[in-house]
Amino acid sequence: MPRAAKPAARRTRAGSAKSKSASASAKPRPAPRPAAARIAIETLDPAWRKVAPGIDALARRAVHAALAAALPPGPRAELALALGDDALLQRLNRDYRGRDKPTNVLSFPYVASPGTPAQGGRFLGDVAIARETLLAEAVAEGKPAAHHLSHLIVHGVLHLLGYDHELAAEARRMEALERKVLAGLGIPDPYRVRPAAARRR
């Protein structure tokens, strides 16, 4: 499940403020939670409505779960999710990655142009998913289409946050987080059946 573009720079830890002296009995403050996310979902292929009931709500749950697990504290995050078809993903894959074939999911992390004024939120980027490929993979791997969709969304969002799987160590880290996020959604380990298929190129 490839990422079509890489961020200009890796995420950095937020600078820590100097703390005032406190008594030994003072309890540490809990880490701030990420702000609520704004998610724009565009269903470009009407046949998506037959894939899973309440598909918009399913998609939002998957996005929020991924962000809750991996997004650093800060302004409200924003991202766009396109539910498309094989033709769209093939075109994007060809134009941005030089691979003229459909794929299951593509992520496009947002990279601000120099001089772009700061916005009130953080636009993370775009994720696009191909319906036909998703359904074919779900059937081949014997898993519900709704589960596979949640997995692809989580995978795509993690790419927007800088996760990758080009190296073995990166893949282990990313897959471990995917398993954790999906388990929280009540979805079994997606890599237990056919891990190679889940990394389709």
Phi, psi and omega per residue, in radians:
M1 nan 1.681 -2.934
P2 -1.444 2.803 2.996
R3 -1.844 2.220 -2.993
A4 -1.385 -0.375 3.132
A5 -2.600 2.648 -3.134
K6 -1.857 2.554 3.108
P7 -1.087 2.730 -3.137
A8 -1.141 -0.516 -3.132
A9 -2.612 2.714 3.094
R10 -1.269 2.754 3.092
R11 -1.152 2.540 3.087
T12 -2.042 2.686 3.112
R13 -1.208 2.517 3.124
A14 -1.146 2.436 3.139
G15 -1.095 2.359 -3.111
S16 -1.531 2.331 3.124
A17 -1.364 2.647 3.095
K18 -1.216 2.270 -3.102
S19 -1.575 2.567 3.068
K20 -1.382 2.756 3.115
S21 -1.100 2.472 -3.120
A22 -2.441 2.779 -3.130
S23 -1.263 2.780 -3.095
A24 -1.132 -0.377 -3.089
S25 -1.497 -0.114 -3.102
A26 -1.180 2.393 3.134
K27 -1.522 2.445 3.115
P28 -1.117 2.525 3.112
R29 -1.304 2.441 3.090
P30 -1.170 2.599 3.123
A31 -1.114 2.414 3.132
P32 -1.126 2.497 3.130
R33 -1.498 2.652 3.112
P34 -1.035 2.560 3.115
A35 -1.194 2.798 3.140
A36 -1.018 2.565 -3.096
A37 -1.741 2.618 3.025
R38 -1.873 2.101 -3.032
I39 -2.086 2.122 3.074
A40 -1.762 2.035 -3.141
I41 -1.894 2.183 3.116
E42 -2.080 2.019 3.128
T43 -1.590 1.738 -3.061
L44 -1.492 -0.335 3.112
D45 -2.071 1.929 -3.086
P46 -1.013 -0.400 -3.116
A47 -1.168 -0.219 3.086
W48 -1.039 -0.513 -3.094
R49 -1.090 -0.352 3.128
K50 -1.579 -0.157 -3.079
V51 -1.263 -0.779 -3.115
A52 -2.689 2.480 3.088
P53 -1.192 2.498 3.140
G54 1.005 0.842 -2.993
I55 -1.114 -0.595 3.122
D56 -1.122 -0.771 3.137
A57 -1.136 -0.696 3.096
L58 -1.053 -0.809 -3.120
A59 -1.096 -0.739 -3.137
R60 -1.130 -0.688 3.108
R61 -1.068 -0.751 -3.129
A62 -1.145 -0.747 3.120
V63 -1.095 -0.852 -3.121
H64 -1.074 -0.661 3.134
A65 -1.134 -0.737 3.123
A66 -1.137 -0.760 3.140
L67 -1.150 -0.691 3.141
A68 -1.090 -0.523 -3.107
A69 -1.497 -0.457 -2.946
A70 -2.295 -0.221 -3.073
L71 -1.452 2.213 3.095
P72 -1.172 2.723 3.076
P73 -1.028 2.618 3.128
G74 2.772 -2.883 3.126
P75 -1.053 2.887 3.140
R76 -1.001 2.323 3.111
A77 -1.515 2.598 3.088
E78 -2.328 2.465 3.063
L79 -2.689 2.868 3.138
A80 -2.115 2.422 3.111
L81 -2.124 2.134 3.121
A82 -1.878 2.083 3.059
L83 -1.653 1.697 -3.029
G84 -1.981 -2.736 -3.127
D85 -2.214 -3.134 -3.115
D86 -1.065 -0.623 -3.119
A87 -1.088 -0.747 3.126
L88 -1.136 -0.822 -3.108
L89 -1.170 -0.571 3.076
Q90 -1.149 -0.736 3.133
R91 -1.113 -0.782 3.123
L92 -1.137 -0.732 3.141
N93 -1.097 -0.668 3.122
R94 -1.232 -0.819 -3.024
D95 -1.249 -0.616 -3.028
Y96 -1.846 -0.306 -3.101
R97 -2.210 -0.071 3.132
G98 1.224 0.416 -3.133
R99 -2.122 1.871 -3.001
D100 -1.511 1.203 3.091
K101 -2.803 2.706 3.120
P102 -1.240 2.772 3.058
T103 -2.482 2.992 -3.033
N104 -1.364 -0.767 -3.091
V105 -2.575 2.505 3.036
L106 -2.272 2.468 3.096
S107 -2.069 2.434 3.139
F108 -2.190 1.514 3.117
P109 -1.056 2.424 -3.119
Y110 -1.350 2.303 3.057
V111 -2.137 2.007 -3.099
A112 -1.213 2.426 3.063
S113 -1.301 2.599 3.104
P114 -0.976 2.340 3.126
G115 1.512 -0.009 3.115
T116 -1.185 2.210 -3.131
P117 -1.135 2.559 -3.137
A118 -1.165 2.505 3.125
Q119 -1.848 2.953 -3.130
G120 -1.233 -0.445 3.132
G121 -2.094 -3.080 3.089
R122 -1.927 1.941 3.055
F123 -1.473 2.034 -3.057
L124 -1.467 -0.581 -3.134
G125 2.435 -2.766 -3.056
D126 -2.185 2.551 3.026
V127 -2.196 2.338 3.111
A128 -2.193 2.428 -3.094
I129 -2.267 2.450 -3.124
A130 -1.707 2.146 -3.077
R131 -1.117 -0.887 -3.055
E132 -1.095 -0.737 3.137
T133 -1.155 -0.733 3.104
L134 -1.010 -0.822 -3.109
L135 -1.141 -0.716 3.129
A136 -1.097 -0.737 3.123
E137 -1.163 -0.713 3.141
A138 -1.073 -0.748 3.116
V139 -1.136 -0.797 -3.102
A140 -1.100 -0.572 -3.085
E141 -1.703 0.001 3.085
G142 1.120 0.718 -3.133
K143 -2.239 2.676 3.119
P144 -1.070 2.478 3.129
A145 -1.040 -0.637 3.141
A146 -1.102 -0.654 3.105
H147 -1.165 -0.759 -3.117
H148 -1.179 -0.642 3.083
L149 -1.085 -0.799 3.112
S150 -1.027 -0.717 3.128
H151 -1.094 -0.816 -3.115
L152 -1.116 -0.639 3.110
I153 -1.151 -0.828 3.113
V154 -1.032 -0.790 3.138
H155 -1.038 -0.819 -3.128
G156 -1.120 -0.714 3.130
V157 -1.143 -0.703 3.112
L158 -1.095 -0.597 3.036
H159 -1.075 -0.698 3.112
L160 -1.070 -0.481 -3.103
L161 -1.615 0.151 3.040
G162 1.752 -0.036 3.110
Y163 -1.322 2.623 -3.131
D164 -2.633 3.043 -3.125
H165 -2.463 0.501 3.121
E166 -1.232 -0.643 3.112
L167 -1.832 2.689 -3.078
A168 -1.028 -0.740 -3.125
A169 -1.152 -0.690 3.089
E170 -1.101 -0.741 -3.122
A171 -1.102 -0.750 3.134
R172 -1.077 -0.733 -3.140
R173 -1.140 -0.783 -3.112
M174 -1.179 -0.774 -3.112
E175 -1.159 -0.622 3.099
A176 -1.102 -0.698 3.127
L177 -1.224 -0.678 3.085
E178 -1.040 -0.793 3.128
R179 -1.022 -0.759 -3.120
K180 -1.115 -0.811 -3.124
V181 -1.099 -0.810 -3.096
L182 -1.187 -0.603 3.085
A183 -1.069 -0.641 3.093
G184 -1.152 -0.366 3.092
L185 -1.656 0.066 -3.130
G186 1.361 0.443 -3.093
I187 -1.932 2.272 -3.124
P188 -1.118 2.903 3.108
D189 -0.925 2.004 -3.085
P190 -1.285 -0.282 -3.093
Y191 -1.685 0.015 -3.076
R192 -1.239 -0.507 -3.038
V193 -1.532 -1.162 -3.093
R194 -2.437 1.444 -3.085
P195 -1.034 -0.556 -3.125
A196 -1.142 -0.645 -3.105
A197 -1.192 -0.528 -3.108
A198 -1.294 -0.166 3.094
R199 -1.968 0.645 -3.107
R200 -0.926 2.461 -3.140
R201 -1.908 nan nan
